[in-house]
Amino acid sequence: MRKKLEGNGLWESSRMMLPEHKVAINEQQAALRLRQRIELDEQEWEHVARCVSESLQQRRQIAMRLFHPAEELTVIGIVDRIDQLKGRFMVDGEWFAMNDIEGADIEE
């Protein structure tokens, strides 16, 4: 007959997990899935500025990739306004931060 405390018997027979541990594991896995912010170089910023300007002046549709920690976010629409003091721009009535832009292209 084998005793429960022999070797690692106590832990091998216990399959219970505390709710606090489960929450901590889920939070750690969610943190590992978070995206990192992309830093654009000067040439890429010039391309973005050209696309934003063209969308604003010529009313052309633009597709912008924006930073979001949990998902890939793409905003498609026409730039309505630019607020350089606050570093933001408006697409279809909604404001977005300029420093969140990861890329932009004019839609054909």
VOBA-241144 format. One record per residue: x, y, z of N, C-alpha, C in turn. Coordinates in steps of 0.001 Angstrom, whole numbers, padded with zeros to 6 digits, always signed. Example, Ala and Ser with C-alpha at 12.3 -4.5 7.8 and 13.67 -1.06 7.14 Angstrom:
+013190-005690+007800+012300-004500+007800+013200-003300+007800/+012850-002250+007080+013670-001060+007140+012900+000030+007870/
***
This chain:
+000829-001171+000000+000000+000000+000000+000883+001247+000000/+000519+002216-000844+001316+003433-000994+000730+004535-000113/+001625+005269+000542+001175+006372+001386+001019+007633+000549/+000090+008488+000941-000223+009687+000195+000938+010680+000144/+001742+010762+001188+002808+011759+001255+004129+011269+000686/+004201+010074+000148+005442+009568-000438+005757+010314-001721/+007009+010648-001940+007413+011322-003168+006680+012642-003322/+005950+012757-004398+005168+013962-004650+003680+013608-004648/+003317+012607-003896+001972+012063-003902+000887+013050-003541/+001159+013925-002556+000144+014883-002137-000219+015814-003288/+000792+016323-004016+000522+017253-005111-000029+016537-006343/+000411+015309-006571-000081+014568-007728-001564+014248-007591/-002032+014062-006380-003437+013719-006193-004319+014972-006132/-003711+016128-005982-004483+017368-005881-004506+018086-007229/-005694+018259-007805-005833+018922-009100-006621+020231-008960/-006639+020780-007771-007413+021978-007514-006565+023229-007788/-007212+024264-008363-006528+025524-008604-007323+026637-007935/-006634+027489-007203-007303+028604-006543-007772+029623-007573/-008900+030270-007339-009403+031279-008282-008392+032409-008520/-007651+032794-007476-006649+033851-007628-005552+033435-008601/-005169+032168-008556-004136+031667-009467-004640+031648-010902/-005893+031245-011066-006475+031204-012405-006547+032607-013002/-006953+033603-012207-007008+034994-012669-005613+035475-013053/-004624+035166-012217-003246+035597-012493-002714+034967-013784/-003007+033706-014008-002569+033023-015237-003241+033645-016454/-004537+033919-016373-005258+034543-017496-004729+035935-017791/-004431+036728-016747-003878+038072-016951-002500+038008-017595/-001688+037040-017173-000353+036897-017749-000444+036510-019227/-001331+035611-019575-001491+035210-020975-002019+036364-021820/-002925+037174-021271-003441+038341-021996-002328+039361-022218/-001465+039548-021228-000349+040498-021364+000629+040041-022441/+000808+038737-022596+001719+038219-023619+001170+038443-025028/-000163+038523-025159-000789+038723-026469-000838+040186-026892/-000500+041125-025999-000587+042544-026320+000415+042910-027405/-000012+043791-028301+000845+044264-029387+001782+045348-028876/+002916+045474-029525+003871+046535-029215+003703+047665-030218/+003894+048896-029768+003765+050067-030629+004900+050098-031656/+004547+050400-032907+005531+050498-033996+005978+051949-034106/+007278+052157-034178+007823+053499-034359+008090+053720-035846/+007478+054767-036424+007677+055078-037836+008919+055943-038007/+009641+055704-039098+010786+056565-039388+010317+057802-040148/+011242+058727-040432+010898+060002-041050+010237+059832-042415/+010746+058898-043214+010187+058664-044552+008754+058145-044465/+008479+057247-043527+007126+056717-043357+006172+057817-042873/+006646+058701-041970+005811+059816-041505+005464+060748-042651/+006421+060977-043569+006145+061823-044732+005058+061199-045609/+005115+059887-045807+004092+059188-046591+002721+059315-045919/+002684+059130-044600+001431+059255-043852+000888+060679-043979/+001758+061672-043822+001328+063074-043912+000769+063390-045299/+001400+062849-046348+000907+063045-047718-000476+062430-047886/-000651+061222-047393-001941+060532-047510-003035+061277-046751/-002741+061724-045535-003719+062444-044724-004083+063760-045414/-003078+064472-045896-003316+065744-046573-004158+065564-047835/-003836+064536-048622-004585+064258-049845-006033+063897-049532/-006243+063131-048477-007596+062756-048084-008386+063992-047651/-007742+064878-046907-008413+066082-046421-008734+067047-047558/-007775+067297-048438-007940+068309-049482-008766+067821-050672/-008565+066563-051066-009238+066050-052263-010417+065142-051939/-010728+065004-050624-011855+064176-050180-011734+062736-050682/-010528+062207-050605-010289+060814-051020-010284+059919-049788/-010752+058700-049972-010814+057738-048877-009417+057247-048523/-009171+057099-047223-007867+056678-046723-008062+055462-045808/-007065+054597-045801-007055+053462-044865-005829+053626-043972/-006064+053779-042682-004968+053979-041730-004930+052845-040724/-003718+052350-040521-003505+051348-039487-003112+052090-038209/-003881+051857-037141-003643+052538-035875-003247+051539-034807/-002467+052026-033845-002054+051173-032732-003226+050935-031781/-003392+049702-031411-004294+049294-030336-003610+048107-029668/-003513+048094-028352-002736+047038-027691-003267+045627-027887/-004563+045471-028111-005130+044124-028144-005464+043616-029539/-005560+044516-030536-005981+044065-031856-005395+044960-032938/-005468+044492-034178-005068+045322-035311-006248+046204-035676/-006043+047518-035655-007122+048467-035885-006876+049207-037190/-007855+049181-038092-007775+049905-039355-008975+050844-039444/-008685+052113-039713-009731+053122-039876-009788+053467-041354/-010970+053335-041939-011167+053639-043353-012211+054739-043461/-011854+055796-044185-012793+056898-044364-012077+058108-044937/-012735+059265-044864-012183+060518-045365-011848+061400-044173/-010647+061959-044172-010226+062842-043089-011047+064130-043175/-011761+064454-042088-012611+065641-042040-011854+066861-041508/-011078+066649-040441-010363+067748-039793-009059+067252-039220/-008115+068183-039025-006848+067898-038355-006657+068952-037272/-006397+068508-036051-006132+069403-034926-004682+069191-034519/-003781+070044-035048-002352+069855-034801-001975+070192-033364/-002709+071119-032733-002399+071466-031339-002582+070272-030412/-003635+069520-030618-003909+068349-029776-003366+067059-030383/-002782+067136-031593-002201+065955-032223-003220+064897-032562/-004303+065312-033203-005356+064360-033535-005971+064713-034888/-006737+063768-035434-007415+063974-036707-008798+063329-036621/-009706+063818-037454-011083+063314-037427-011387+062579-038722/-011927+061376-038587-012407+060595-039727-013858+060231-039432/-014745+060644-040324-016175+060349-040190-016721+060709-038808/-016320+061882-038296-016846+062384-037033-016205+061840-035776/-015174+061019-035901-014526+060433-034727-013054+060845-034689/-012578+061277-033509-011195+061729-033362-010266+060549-033073/-009049+060624-033643-008003+059625-033413-006689+060357-033159/-005817+059767-032355-004523+060378-032040-003537+060160-033188/-002814+061231-033528-001808+061138-034607-000692+060152-034253/-000282+060126-032984+000843+059251-032614+000462+057773-032589/-000828+057454-032811-001249+056050-032902-001138+055500-034322/-000834+056355-035304-000772+055919-036699+000443+055018-036915/+000197+053845-037516+001259+052912-037842+001461+052803-039352/+000561+053393-040125+000680+053361-041584-000592+053889-042219/-000468+054356-043474-001643+054902-044165-001482+054696-045679/-002605+054493-046346-002640+054375-047803-003934+054970-048310/-003854+055623-049463-005041+056144-050114-005743+054978-050819/-007046+054871-050580-007841+053817-051215-008127+054199-052665/-008018+053260-053563-008283+053523-054989-009732+053283-055307/
***
